[in-house]
Amino acid sequence: MDLKCSVTKSTEEMGLPRVAMGVIPEEQDLRVCRSIILKRYQHLEAIGSAESFHTVFVHVVRAHHWVYETSKILHGDISINNVMWFIKYGQVIGVLCDWDLAEDHSNGDVRSILPAEAVGASLPPGTSTGEKMAKPSNEQQSQTNAEQVPGPTTVPSEGDYMQKPRYRTGTGPFMALDLLRKGNPPVHKYRHDLESFLYVYVYTAAGYDPTNKIFRPIKQWQLDSLVAIGQAKFWFLADDEENAAVFSSAHEEFKPLLKPGTFLMRLVSLFRALERKMDKIKDVKSNARYLGSAEDVEAKICKAERKRDEMVTYSKFMSILGASEDI
């Protein structure tokens, strides 16, 4: 993004009533008012063609990777709402915006310490289908103060992880399946954002109308429960009939991408294989529970997760896209 100006003011600097009243918020609730002025960009629905969308898509995947490589920042909310574009010298340029939920991984990944029962699995009450597409699902908003567990601000000695409360953040239809399962949200990894990029392409191929410049939602993924959205997306990857149903209303411009062997079908196949590897992790956990073989459970799970991480990389993603890794 082309940032023109940024101004940040604290509650004290703005003289808000809470300051005069002596109300001091908890550390995790400290707020500032930040005003930013950016170059004006076009929303994704205005792109108007499958070819131009593909150009924008490649640009934002590259930009996302560059930020991660240079700053170890993960976006955390990849969706059609946060992909924009503009014209420069007659060329379409993609922009990845809205880094509000980005996470700093410079000190290692972020591990959850929040009990599973304290984390809900649904969108905030009263959220409509339209709102679900326009807003991220940040479950921290729905937690009570008693459920918000502050974490340490330094790296713990026992590993390379920063520990802090974790909440499911993102926009449901575009979140990685790992982040939509029951229980504690896992570490948000680079490949989770890549999976979100896949769903951006799927969502566009399945529902974008370039003639009228509108997105038709994938109805199977418009659900109130994040876990339910995850189950629906699992069947999209696992079941051929469900996959065909999602793409049943695809516009003519995108139908060529739905044929066997195209880069989009190969990307879907890649993440389908990734999901199948979850069976190994489930088997390890089941053996520990039912057979009492708890030895080396953590090591086996970590090994299986490493193999999953190795399956989905930026290089492999770009290779399947048929795009160069660098400009």
C-alpha positions in Angstrom: 0.0 0.0 0.0 1.1 3.6 -0.7 0.8 5.3 2.7 0.6 9.0 2.4 0.2 10.0 6.1 -0.3 8.4 9.5 -1.3 10.1 12.7 -1.6 8.3 16.0 -3.2 9.8 19.2 -3.5 8.2 22.6 -6.6 8.6 24.9 -4.6 11.1 27.0 -3.7 13.2 23.9 -7.3 13.3 22.8 -8.6 14.1 26.3 -11.2 11.4 26.3 -13.7 11.3 29.3 -12.1 8.0 30.6 -8.9 9.9 31.2 -10.6 12.6 33.3 -12.5 9.9 35.2 -9.3 8.1 35.9 -10.4 4.9 34.1 -7.3 2.9 33.3 -8.0 -0.1 31.0 -6.4 -3.4 31.2 -3.1 -3.7 29.3 -4.7 -5.9 26.6 -7.5 -3.3 26.1 -5.2 -0.2 25.6 -6.4 1.7 22.5 -5.1 4.4 20.3 -6.8 6.4 17.5 -4.8 6.0 14.2 -5.8 8.0 11.1 -4.1 7.0 7.8 -4.3 8.4 4.4 -3.7 6.0 1.5 -3.8 6.0 -2.3 -7.3 5.3 -3.5 -7.7 1.7 -4.7 -10.5 -0.1 -6.5 -12.4 -3.0 -4.8 -11.9 -6.4 -6.2 -15.4 -6.8 -7.7 -14.6 -3.9 -10.1 -11.8 -5.9 -11.8 -14.1 -6.9 -14.6 -12.3 -10.0 -16.1 -10.8 -13.3 -15.2 -7.4 -12.3 -16.7 -7.1 -9.1 -14.7 -8.2 -10.9 -11.5 -5.4 -13.4 -12.1 -2.8 -10.6 -12.4 -4.0 -9.0 -9.2 -4.0 -12.4 -7.4 -0.4 -13.1 -8.4 0.7 -9.7 -7.3 -0.9 -10.0 -3.8 0.5 -13.5 -3.2 4.0 -12.1 -4.0 3.4 -9.0 -1.8 2.3 -11.2 1.1 5.4 -13.3 0.8 7.7 -10.3 0.6 6.3 -8.9 3.8 6.7 -12.2 5.6 10.3 -12.7 4.3 11.4 -9.1 5.2 9.4 -8.5 8.4 8.0 -11.9 9.5 4.5 -10.5 9.5 1.5 -12.6 8.6 -1.6 -10.9 7.3 -4.1 -13.2 9.1 -7.3 -12.1 7.2 -6.9 -12.9 3.5 -10.3 -12.4 1.8 -11.8 -10.8 -1.3 -12.5 -7.7 0.8 -8.8 -7.2 1.5 -7.6 -7.6 -2.1 -7.7 -4.4 -4.2 -6.1 -2.9 -7.3 -5.2 0.2 -9.2 -3.9 1.1 -12.7 -0.3 2.3 -13.2 1.0 3.2 -16.6 -1.9 1.2 -18.1 -1.1 -1.9 -16.1 -3.3 -3.5 -13.4 -1.5 -3.6 -10.0 -2.8 -5.7 -7.1 -2.7 -4.5 -3.5 -3.1 -6.4 -0.3 -4.7 -4.1 2.3 -6.3 -4.2 5.8 -3.4 -5.6 7.9 -5.4 -4.9 11.1 -5.2 -8.5 12.3 -1.6 -9.1 11.2 0.7 -10.9 13.6 4.4 -10.4 14.3 6.2 -13.7 14.1 9.7 -12.2 14.3 10.2 -13.9 17.7 8.8 -17.2 16.7 5.3 -18.6 16.2 2.5 -17.7 18.6 1.2 -20.6 20.6 -2.3 -20.8 22.2 -2.6 -20.9 25.9 -6.4 -20.2 26.0 -8.5 -23.1 27.2 -10.7 -24.6 24.5 -13.9 -24.0 26.5 -13.1 -20.3 26.5 -13.0 -20.1 22.7 -16.4 -20.0 20.9 -16.8 -21.4 17.4 -19.4 -19.0 16.0 -19.5 -15.6 14.6 -20.7 -12.7 16.9 -24.5 -12.8 17.5 -26.6 -10.9 15.1 -24.0 -11.2 12.3 -25.8 -11.3 8.9 -24.5 -13.0 5.8 -23.6 -9.7 4.3 -21.7 -8.7 7.5 -19.8 -12.0 7.5 -18.4 -11.1 4.1 -17.6 -7.6 5.1 -16.1 -8.2 8.5 -13.5 -10.5 9.9 -14.5 -13.0 12.6 -12.5 -11.9 15.6 -13.7 -13.9 18.5 -11.9 -11.8 21.0 -14.7 -9.4 20.7 -17.2 -12.0 22.1 -15.1 -13.0 25.1 -15.8 -11.7 28.6 -13.1 -10.1 30.6 -12.8 -13.2 32.7 -12.1 -15.2 29.6 -9.4 -13.0 28.3 -6.1 -14.4 29.5 -3.2 -12.0 29.2 0.1 -13.6 28.1 3.7 -12.7 28.9 5.4 -10.1 26.8 8.7 -11.9 26.6 9.7 -15.1 24.9 9.5 -18.0 27.3 12.7 -19.9 28.0 11.3 -23.3 27.1 11.0 -22.7 23.4 10.9 -20.4 20.5 7.2 -19.4 21.0 5.5 -16.3 22.2 2.5 -17.3 24.3 -0.6 -15.1 24.3 -4.3 -15.7 24.2 -5.4 -16.8 20.8 -8.8 -16.2 19.1 -10.0 -17.3 15.7 -9.4 -14.3 13.5 -10.2 -14.0 9.8 -13.2 -14.2 7.5 -14.9 -17.6 7.8 -15.2 -18.6 4.1 -11.5 -17.8 3.5 -9.9 -19.3 6.7 -7.7 -22.3 6.6 -9.3 -25.6 7.8 -6.8 -25.9 10.6 -8.2 -22.7 12.1 -11.8 -23.8 11.9 -11.6 -27.0 13.9 -13.0 -27.5 17.4 -10.8 -26.8 20.3 -7.9 -24.4 20.7 -7.0 -22.4 17.6 -3.5 -23.5 16.5 -0.5 -21.5 15.7 -1.2 -19.3 12.6 1.3 -20.4 10.0 2.4 -19.0 6.7 0.7 -21.9 4.9 -2.6 -21.0 6.5 -2.5 -17.6 4.6 -1.7 -19.5 1.4 -4.7 -21.7 1.9 -6.8 -18.5 2.4 -5.5 -17.3 -1.0 -6.7 -20.6 -2.5 -10.2 -19.9 -1.2 -10.1 -16.3 -2.6 -9.5 -17.9 -6.1 -12.2 -20.5 -5.5 -14.7 -17.9 -4.3 -14.0 -15.8 -7.4 -14.1 -18.7 -9.9 -17.3 -20.0 -8.3 -19.2 -16.7 -7.9 -17.7 -13.7 -9.6 -19.7 -12.2 -12.5 -17.3 -10.0 -14.5 -20.1 -8.6 -16.7 -22.1 -7.2 -13.8 -19.0 -6.9 -11.5 -20.5 -8.6 -8.5 -19.7 -11.6 -6.3 -22.3 -14.2 -5.7 -21.5 -15.9 -2.4 -20.9 -19.6 -2.1 -24.1 -20.5 -0.2 -22.6 -23.6 1.3 -20.0 -21.5 3.1 -22.4 -18.8 4.4 -22.9 -20.3 7.9 -23.0 -18.8 11.4 -20.7 -21.4 12.9 -17.0 -21.3 12.0 -16.8 -25.0 12.7 -19.7 -25.6 10.3 -17.9 -23.5 7.7 -14.9 -25.7 8.2 -16.9 -28.8 7.7 -18.4 -27.5 4.5 -15.0 -26.6 3.2 -13.7 -30.0 4.1 -16.3 -31.6 2.0 -15.5 -29.2 -0.8 -11.9 -30.6 -0.8 -12.8 -34.2 -0.1 -15.9 -34.9 -2.1 -16.1 -34.5 -5.9 -19.8 -33.9 -6.0 -19.6 -31.2 -3.4 -16.7 -29.6 -5.3 -18.8 -29.6 -8.5 -21.7 -28.1 -6.6 -19.6 -25.2 -5.4 -18.5 -24.4 -8.9 -21.9 -25.1 -10.5 -22.7 -21.4 -11.1 -19.3 -20.4 -12.4 -19.2 -17.7 -15.1 -18.1 -18.7 -18.6 -14.8 -16.8 -18.2 -13.8 -19.1 -15.3 -15.1 -22.4 -16.5 -11.9 -23.3 -18.4 -10.2 -23.3 -14.9 -12.4 -26.0 -13.7 -11.1 -28.6 -16.1 -8.7 -31.3 -14.9 -5.0 -30.3 -14.8 -5.5 -26.6 -14.6 -3.5 -24.6 -12.0 -6.7 -24.0 -9.9 -7.6 -27.7 -9.8 -4.0 -28.6 -8.9 -4.1 -26.1 -6.1 -7.3 -27.6 -4.8 -5.7 -31.1 -5.0 -2.6 -29.8 -3.1 -4.7 -28.7 -0.1 -6.9 -31.8 -0.4 -3.7 -33.8 0.1 -2.7 -31.6 3.0 -6.1 -32.2 4.7 -5.7 -36.0 4.2 -2.5 -35.8 6.3 -4.6 -34.8 9.3 -5.6 -38.5 9.5 -2.1 -39.3 10.7 -2.4 -36.8 13.5 -5.8 -38.1 14.5 -4.5 -41.6 14.6 -1.7 -40.6 16.9 -4.1 -38.9 19.3 -6.6 -41.8 19.2 -3.9 -44.3 20.0 -2.8 -42.2 23.0 -6.4 -42.0 24.2 -7.6 -45.5 23.6 -4.5 -47.6 23.8 -2.6 -45.6 26.4 0.4 -45.2 24.1 1.1 -41.6 25.2 4.9 -41.9 24.8 6.3 -39.6 22.1 2.8 -38.3 21.1 4.0 -34.7 21.0 7.0 -35.7 18.9 5.0 -37.7 16.5 2.4 -34.9 16.1 5.2 -32.3 15.5 6.8 -34.6 12.9 3.5 -35.0 11.1 2.9 -31.2 11.2 6.4 -30.5 9.8 5.6 -32.8 6.9 2.3 -30.9 6.3 4.2 -27.6 6.4 6.7 -28.9 3.8 3.8 -29.8 1.5 2.6 -26.2 1.0 5.3 -23.6 0.4 5.4 -20.3 -1.5 7.7 -21.9 -4.2 5.3 -24.7 -4.8 2.2 -22.4 -4.8 3.8 -20.1 -7.3 5.0 -23.0 -9.4 1.5 -24.4 -9.7 0.2 -20.9 -10.6 2.8 -20.8 -13.4 4.1 -17.5 -12.0 7.6 -16.4 -11.2 8.4 -16.0 -7.5 9.9 -12.6 -7.9 8.9 -9.7 -10.2 
